[in-house]
C-alpha cells in the first residue's frame, strides 16, 4: 500500500529504478529528490528517510550532503542525515530571495570540489517538498553559474532527468524561470549583486475587473516568510478609463469557457497611462488599445474592465529588491456567499529589472516592471489562475535614496574554500 501511495504522489516525476525512490541524477554530481520523512503518515507516501540514507551511504559513502529548501520544515533532524545538511529554506511555489543564491551556489561548489573521503566523486542532494520547482531552480542555477551551462540546456537537462516524458517541464513556475534568467545574467556579468530597499510608488492595472484585491509583498525572516506590506484600498484607486462593473463571476466564467469573453486575451500596448507629476522622469508605462481586430485576436472592449492607477496613501517600502504583487478576485455567489474566483501573483527583482547585473552592480534607481495576465504565476505553482482579473500590470518602483537610504549591501559569491553562511532550518 505504501509503495502504491508513493507512486501516486510521485506522479509525473521519475523514480530511480535501483533505489525504488522518488529521485533522479540530474548529473553525476547532483541528485534531486522529493522531501524525505522519517515519521508517519508522511513516510507512507514520501521517500522514507532511512531508505534514502541507506541508498546514499551505499552508493556514495560519506561523499554526499543535502541542500534543503523547505520553509515548511524539513521533517527530520539533522542528526538522521549525519549532520551533512545545508539549510536555505524559502516558501513553496515561489523563487528564492536572490540574496540566498551566492551562498547556495558557493556552498554546493565547495562541497563538490572538496576532498572526498573514499576516492569517489562527491554528490549534492537537493530537495524541497516535491523535488521539482525549488530544487530545479537551485540545480539549474548551479549548472549555469558554476559549470557554465546555458540556461536552455540546464532547464532541458533537469526536465529530462526529473520528469516523465510528456508531463511538462521540471521548472515550470514563471517567477522561478525568471529567477533562473536572473542567475544567468548574474553569472555572465561578474556575479555582483547589490541588495537595496525598494519602494512601490504606483501600480497600474489595465482591464481591472470587479472584486480584485491587490497586495504588495516581500521576503522577511531570511526568506522563510512572505510578508504583506500593503493592501491597496478603493480610496487609493484612480480610474483612468472605463468602468469596473459588478458581476457575479459565474457568467464571466461561463463566457470564458465558451470563448466569448471579450477579456480572454490581453490587448497590445499602444498609448500612455496618466502619470503622477513627481514620476514623469521615469520611463512611461504603456497602455493597451481599447479595441484590436487583428486576425486571431478577439476584440477588446472597455466593458471588460477599467484602466486604473493605484497610488498608496502611505509609503510602501520593501526590505529587499524582491517584490511580489499578489492578486485575489472574489465574487458573490448565491445567497450572498463570496467565493474566490481567481488567484495570481508575480515576483520580480528590482536590481535585475534595473540592469544592475549588466552595469557592474550600478542598477537603475527607478523603473517599471510590466507583465500580462497570462504570464502570471497561478495557484500553487500551476498555470491555473481562475477567472481573468485584469489584462496587464505595470509596477512603478524606486530604490530608496537620499536621507532615507540605508547602506546598500554588496553580496558577492564566497571564494572557493571560504566559509559560507547558511540560514536556520524552518523547523
N, C-alpha and C positions, 0 to 999 in steps of 0.2 A: 504493500500500500504506500509506504513512504517513497519508494522508488517511483511509483506512478505519479505521486504528487510532485516530486522533483522534476519529472519530465514535463508535467503540465505547467509548472511555474517557470521553468527554463524557456518554454515556448519557442520563440524563433532563434534562440541562442544555441550555438554549437556546444555539445558536450564532448569532453575528452574521452576517447574510446578506452584508453588504458586505465585511466583513473576512475571512469564512471562518474565524473563530477562535472558541474557546470563551469568549465574553464577552457581556455584556449591559449596557445602560444602565439602571441602577436608577432614576435620574433623569437630567436633562440634565447634572448635575454629578458623578454618582457612577457609575463603571464597576466592575463586578465581573467578575473573570476567574480562570480556573484558573492555577496557578503555571506560568510560562513556563520554558523551559530552552534553553540555547544549545549543549548538548552531547548527543551520542548516548550511550545509546539513548533518553533521555528525550524529546528533541525529536521523535522519531518518533511519539510518542503524546500528547505535551503540546503546548501552544502554543509554536511556535518563537519564541525571544526576538527575533530580528531582525525577524520578521514583525509581532510585536506592536508593537515600537518604530516600525517603518515606518508602521504604521496610525495610531498615536497622533501621530506627527510630522505626518503628512498631514492628519489631522482637527483637531488641536489645537495644532500648532506647538510652542512652548515652554511651553504653558499646561497641562501635565499633570505629575503626580507620583504616585509609587507609595507605598502603605502596605502593607507585607507583614507577615504574622503567622506565619511558618513556623519553629517551633522545630527542625524537622528540617533547616533550612538553605534559603536562597533558591535556590541552584543557579546563581547568576550573580553576577559582581562588580558593584558599584555603578556603575563607570565605563561599563558597557554600557547603562545607562539614564540617561545624562547626569548621574549622581550625584544625581538627583532621586528619592531613595527614603528613606522613613522606616521604621525597624525597631522593631516591637513584637512579637517572637515569643513564642508560647506553644504548648503541645502540642496536636496534632491530636485532635479529638473531645472537647475539654474547653472550658470557659469560660475567659476571661482572668482573671488576678489583677485584682480590681476596682481596685486602686491604679493600674493602667495606663489605665483608662478616661478620667479627666480629661485626661491628656496626649494620648491618641489623639484625643479629640474636639477639644481646643484646637488641635492641630497641623493637623488637617483643616480646621477653621474658618479658621485664619489663612491657610492656602494659598488656600482658595476665596475669601476676602474680600480677599486681597492684590491689588496692582496687576497686571493682566495685561499681557502684552508685545505682543500683536497685536490688541488691541481685541476679543478673544473672551473668552467665559467660561472660567474655569479648570475643570479636572476633577480629581477624585481617583480614582485607580485602586487598588482594593483586591484583594489576592489572598492566598490561603493555598495549599493543595495543590489542592483541587477548586474553590475559589472559591464555597463553599457555607456550611458551618457557621460557621467563624471569620470569614470575610468577611461573611456575612449578619448575624452578631452585631454587627460593627462598623458596617455600613451602617445597620441598623435603629436602633442606638444613636445614630448621628449624626442621623438624621431625627427621632428623638424628642427628643433633648436640645438640638439646635441649630436645628431648623426647626419644632419644635412639633407634629410629627405625633403622633397617638395610637399606642399600642403595636400595636393591632389593624391600623390602616391601614399602618403601617410593615412589619409582618410580611407582610401581604397583598400589598403592592407588591413586596417582594423575591421572594416566591413567584411572582407573576405574570410578573415580568420575567426571573427566573433559571431557572425550571423549565418543562419542557414540561407541557401540560395532562394531568392525571391521574397525575402522577409524584410526588405528595406535596409537602410543604412545603419551602421553602427552608431555613429554620431549623427543625430537627426534633428535635434532641437536647434532652431535658428540662432538663438543667442549663444549657445555653445559653439556652433560653427563660426559665428562672428568672432568669438574669443580665439579660436584656433587661427583665424586670419590675423588677429592682433599678434599672436605669438610668432607667426610667420614674419610679420613686419618687424617685430622686436628683435628677432634673431638676425635678420638681414641688415639691421642698422645699429649694430654695436651693443645690443642688449641693455639699453638705457631706459629706465622707467622713472618718472617723477610723479610722486603722489601729491595730490592737491585737494583742498576743499573746493567744492563746486556748488554754485548757486543756480537753481532753476528759476529763470526770470519769467518765462511765458510758456504756455502750452497752446499750440494752435491745432484745432481739430476741424477737418472738413467732413461734411456729411454726418455730423453727430446725431444719433438717434436719441429717443427718449429713454429715461431710466438708467443712464450710464453714470457710474461713479468712477472718478479718475483720481489716482493717488501717486505721489512721488515717494519712492522707496530707495533704501541703500543698505549696505552691509554694516553691521556692528559686531562686537564680541569676536574680533579677529576673523570675521567671515562666517561664523557659525549661525548667525541670526540675521534675518532680514527685518529691518525696522521701517515702519511707515512714518515718514517725516511730515507729510502734508496730504490732506484730502481736500480737493478743490470743491468749493461750495457754489451754489447758484449765484450768490452775490458777487463772486469773483469772475463770473462769466459775462462776456460781452458778445452778443450775436452780431456778426458782420453781415451775414446774408442768409436768407431762408428762414425756416421756422421748424422748431422741434415739436412735432405733433405727437400727442399721446396716442399710443396704440396698445392693443392687448398683447402684442408679441406673437401670438399664435397665428394670426393672419399673415404676419410678416414671415414666420417660419414656413407656413404652407406655400407662400409665394416663392420663397427661395427654393423649396423642394421642386416646385413646378417650373422653376426657371423664369418666372415672370417678374421677380422683384427687381425694380429699377436700380437698387443699390447692390446688386450682386457683384459688380466689378468696379473697382476703384477707378475714378477718372484720371486722365492725364493732367499734369500741371501746366499752367499757362500764365496766369497773372499773379499779382502780388496781394497778399493779405495785409490789412491795415497794421502798421507798426507803431509801437509806442515811441514817443519823441526821444526818450533817453537811449533808445537802442537802434536808431536809424543808421548808425555807422556799421552795424552788423550786416552780414550777408542776408539778403532778403529771402524769406521763405516763399515757396511757390504755391500758388493756389490753383486748384483744378478747374477746368472748364465746367460750366453748368450742363452743357449738352455735348455729346460726342456722337458721331454717326459713322465712324469707320467700320469697315466690314469686321464682323466677329466681336464688336464691342457694343454692348447694349446701350441705349440712350440713358444718360444720367440726368435726372431732373432734380431741381432744388427740393422737391417734395420728399426726396429720400432722406433728408436731414438738413441740418443747418451748419453753416460755417461759423465757428465760434472761436473766441480768444479768451483764454484764462490767464489772469494776472493775479498771483497770490497776494492777499492783503497783508501778510507778514512774510518776512524773508524765509525762503526755503533753502537751507544750506546743508548739503550732504558732506559727510566726513571724508569721502574719497572720490576719485574720478568715476567710480562705478555707480551708474544711475539706472534705476528700474522705474518705468512708467506702467502702472497696473490699471486695467480696465475691468469693470464688472457691470453687467447690464441686468437689471431686474425689471420684470413686467408683471402687471396684475393678472392673476388668473381668476377663475370662477370663485364666487363667494368672497371676494375681497382679498384672497390669499395672494402673496407675492412669491414669485419663483425666479431663480437665477436663470437667465436665458443665454448669457454669453460670458466667457472669461478669457482674457488675453493679457499678455504683458510683453515688454521688450526691455532688454538690458543693452546699454552701450557704455563705452568708456571715453570720457572727455579728453583724456591725454591722447588717445589714438585718433579720435574723431577730430582733434585739434592738430593732427600731423606731427605730434611730438617725436614719434619714432624716426621720422624722416628728417627732422631738424635738430638732431643731436640733443634731444631732450627738451628743446625750447618749444613747447606746444603753444598753440594759439590761446590767447586769453579768453576768447569767447567763440561761440559757434552755434550752428543749428544742426540738429540731428533729425532726419526725416525718414519715414517708413510708411508703407502701405499696410492696410488691414491684413491682407492675405499673407504678408511676410512676418506677422507677429507670432510669438510663441502661444501655443494652445494649452488645453487643460492637461496637467500632469505630463508635460513633455510631448504631447501628441500634437497633430495639426488641427485637431477639432477645437473650435472656439465658440461654437454655437451660432446664434443669430448675429448677423453683422451689427456692430455697434457704431462704426464710423467708416470713412473711406481712406482718410490719410491723416497722418500725425506729424507735427514738427515741434521739437522741443528747443527752445532758446535758452542757452546756458552761458555762464561765465565763470572763470576761475576767480576765487576771492583774491583781491589785490588791495593795495594801499594800506590804510591803518588796520583793516580787518584781517589781513593775511597772517596766518601762522607760517612758520618756516616750511618751505617746500622740502619734501623728503625724497632724496635721490636714492633709488633702490637698484643696486647692481647685483648681478649674479655672483655669489661667492666663488672664489677661485678654487681650482681643483685642490683638494686636500684640506681646505679651510673648514672650520666648524660651521655647521648650518643650523639655523634655528628652525624648530618645528612648533606647531601650536598645540594647545591642550586637546586631548580627546574629548568628544562631545559628552560622553557619559562619565 
